[in-house]
Amino acid sequence: MSDALRGFLSDPAALAELNHREVAAWLLADGWNVCGVGDWATVWRSPDGELAARVCPFEPAYAVFVRLCRMLAGNPLLPRIELDAPLEGGGRLTVMECLVPADKDQAAAVWRRWDAEGDDPIAAVRAEAERLSAEAAAAIPYWGGLDRNPGNVMATPAGEPRLVDLFYADGLVIYTELLADPATVLARFPAEQRRYMAEIGAVMRLSKPHEIAKIRTAAAQPG
């Protein structure tokens, strides 16, 4: 076990005092390396290659996926979660078994199983995911629902399929409305949960400098 993970596990409550930048610094100092950059989060791989840490500055939706994984722990279609904790300012750290992209045919086969009737472990995932999504739609602002993106099927190094990122918050709507009507968007998220909402991957990686400035200005308004 890496020193960073050992420290996080020994005092998970202390993570609530760290923001996403500080957690990333811990991981970097401990030899973890960036292995993926998504719209919301950066993924780090442990020095031994066994684990992946998902670090996000602003995360309205991912706790629902973690809840699914924990409720159905041991289901062969879901990843093993080692650690999950909110971070200061509204971010989140989730550490799970390290996965690799599944090939196109494998991903398509998994989604066919999702749609089929029968006694398949994926049926339990689908039923619980649909239930959790319905609950979240009433509780989480800008809830997007279930995300059946082919890229959300990954695999273990041994080739066993795993479903990841099954839910999403509608970032396109959030950030479009943030620029058009920041007060409305900011009022839907407590201030302590949106401190770094201008730092998600899609904003920092895909936006032009003047767009980043506008998003930061909008996100910093009182709400």
C-alpha positions in Angstrom: 0.0 0.0 0.0 1.3 3.4 -0.9 2.1 6.0 1.8 -0.6 8.4 0.4 -3.3 5.8 0.5 -2.2 4.5 3.9 -2.5 8.1 5.2 -5.9 8.7 3.7 -7.2 5.4 5.1 -5.8 6.0 8.6 -7.7 9.3 8.9 -10.4 9.6 6.3 -12.1 12.5 8.1 -9.0 14.6 7.6 -9.6 14.4 3.8 -12.5 16.8 4.3 -9.9 19.5 5.1 -8.0 18.9 1.9 -8.9 20.3 -1.5 -8.4 18.5 -4.8 -5.0 20.3 -5.3 -3.7 19.2 -2.0 -4.8 15.6 -2.6 -3.1 15.6 -6.0 0.1 16.9 -4.4 0.0 14.0 -2.0 -0.4 11.5 -4.8 2.3 13.1 -6.9 4.8 13.1 -4.0 4.0 9.4 -3.4 4.7 8.3 -7.0 1.3 8.2 -8.4 1.0 9.2 -12.1 -1.8 10.8 -14.1 -3.4 8.1 -16.3 -6.6 9.8 -17.4 -8.2 13.2 -17.7 -12.0 13.5 -18.1 -14.5 16.2 -18.2 -14.8 16.3 -14.4 -11.9 14.6 -12.9 -8.2 13.5 -13.1 -7.3 9.9 -12.6 -4.0 8.9 -11.0 -2.5 5.4 -11.0 -0.7 4.0 -8.0 3.0 3.2 -8.2 2.3 -0.6 -8.2 -0.4 -0.2 -10.9 -3.1 -1.8 -8.8 -5.3 1.2 -7.9 -6.6 4.3 -9.5 -7.5 7.5 -7.7 -10.2 9.8 -9.2 -9.7 13.4 -8.0 -12.4 16.0 -8.8 -12.7 19.7 -7.8 -16.5 19.9 -8.1 -18.6 16.7 -8.0 -22.4 16.7 -7.6 -23.0 13.2 -8.9 -20.2 10.6 -8.2 -21.3 9.7 -4.7 -24.3 8.0 -6.2 -22.1 5.7 -8.3 -20.0 4.9 -5.2 -23.2 4.1 -3.3 -24.2 1.7 -6.1 -20.9 -0.1 -5.9 -21.0 -0.4 -2.1 -24.6 -1.6 -2.1 -23.8 -4.3 -4.7 -20.2 -5.0 -3.4 -19.0 -8.2 -5.0 -21.1 -7.9 -8.2 -18.7 -8.8 -11.0 -19.8 -5.8 -13.2 -18.9 -3.1 -10.7 -15.4 -2.0 -9.5 -14.0 -2.5 -6.0 -14.0 0.7 -4.1 -11.1 1.1 -1.6 -11.9 4.7 -0.4 -14.3 7.5 -1.1 -14.4 10.8 0.6 -15.6 14.4 0.0 -12.9 17.1 -0.2 -12.9 20.7 1.0 -14.8 22.9 -1.3 -17.0 20.3 -2.9 -14.5 18.0 -4.6 -14.2 14.2 -4.2 -11.5 11.5 -4.0 -12.4 8.0 -4.9 -9.8 5.2 -5.0 -10.7 1.9 -6.7 -9.2 -1.0 -8.5 -7.3 0.2 -11.6 -9.1 -0.5 -14.9 -8.2 -0.2 -18.6 -10.4 0.7 -21.5 -12.6 -2.2 -22.8 -12.6 -2.8 -26.6 -15.6 -1.7 -28.7 -17.0 -5.2 -29.0 -16.7 -6.0 -25.3 -18.5 -2.7 -24.4 -21.3 -3.4 -26.9 -21.7 -6.9 -25.4 -22.1 -5.5 -21.9 -24.8 -3.1 -23.0 -26.6 -5.9 -24.8 -26.6 -7.8 -21.5 -28.0 -4.7 -19.8 -31.0 -4.7 -22.1 -31.6 -8.5 -22.0 -34.0 -10.3 -19.7 -32.7 -13.1 -17.6 -30.6 -14.2 -14.7 -27.5 -12.1 -15.1 -25.6 -10.2 -12.5 -26.0 -7.1 -14.6 -29.7 -7.2 -14.0 -29.2 -6.3 -10.3 -26.9 -3.4 -11.4 -29.5 -2.1 -13.8 -32.4 -2.3 -11.3 -30.5 -0.6 -8.5 -29.0 2.0 -10.8 -32.4 3.0 -12.1 -33.8 3.2 -8.5 -30.9 5.4 -7.4 -31.1 7.6 -10.4 -34.8 8.3 -9.8 -34.0 9.2 -6.2 -31.1 11.5 -7.2 -33.2 13.3 -9.8 -35.3 14.7 -6.9 -32.3 15.6 -4.8 -29.3 16.6 -6.9 -29.4 19.8 -9.0 -28.9 19.3 -12.7 -29.1 15.5 -12.4 -28.5 14.0 -15.8 -29.5 10.4 -15.1 -27.9 7.1 -16.4 -25.0 7.4 -18.8 -24.7 4.5 -21.2 -21.6 5.8 -22.9 -19.5 2.9 -24.4 -16.5 4.4 -22.7 -18.2 3.7 -19.4 -17.4 0.0 -19.9 -13.9 -0.7 -18.8 -12.0 -3.9 -17.9 -9.6 -5.3 -15.3 -6.1 -6.2 -16.5 -7.4 -9.8 -16.8 -10.1 -8.6 -19.2 -13.2 -8.8 -16.9 -15.7 -6.0 -17.8 -16.6 -3.4 -15.2 -19.2 -0.6 -15.5 -18.0 2.9 -14.3 -19.4 6.4 -14.2 -23.0 5.2 -14.6 -24.5 8.6 -13.6 -23.8 12.1 -14.5 -24.6 15.7 -13.7 -25.5 17.8 -16.8 -22.4 19.9 -17.0 -23.4 21.4 -20.4 -26.5 22.9 -18.8 -24.7 23.9 -15.5 -22.0 25.9 -17.3 -24.2 27.4 -20.0 -26.6 28.6 -17.3 -23.7 29.7 -15.1 -22.7 32.3 -17.7 -26.2 33.3 -18.6 -27.7 33.4 -15.1 -25.1 32.8 -12.4 -27.3 33.6 -9.4 -29.7 30.8 -10.3 -27.0 28.2 -10.7 -25.1 29.3 -7.6 -28.3 29.2 -5.5 -28.8 25.5 -6.2 -25.4 24.5 -4.8 -24.3 25.4 -1.2 -21.2 27.7 -1.3 -19.1 25.1 0.4 -19.8 22.5 -2.3 -19.0 24.7 -5.4 -15.8 26.6 -4.3 -13.8 25.1 -7.2 -16.5 24.6 -9.8 -14.5 26.6 -12.3 -11.6 24.1 -12.2 -13.2 20.9 -13.6 -11.4 19.3 -16.5 -13.7 20.3 -19.3 -13.4 24.0 -18.3 -9.6 24.0 -17.8 -8.8 21.7 -20.7 -11.2 22.8 -23.4 -12.0 26.5 -22.8 -10.2 29.5 -24.2 -8.5 31.9 -21.7 -11.3 34.5 -22.0 -13.9 31.8 -21.5 -12.1 30.5 -18.3 -12.1 34.1 -17.0 -15.8 34.5 -17.6 -16.6 31.2 -15.9 -14.4 32.1 -12.9 -16.0 35.5 -12.6 -19.5 33.9 -12.7 -18.6 31.2 -10.2 -17.2 33.7 -7.8 -20.4 35.8 -7.6 -22.2 35.6 -4.3 -25.2 33.3 -4.5 
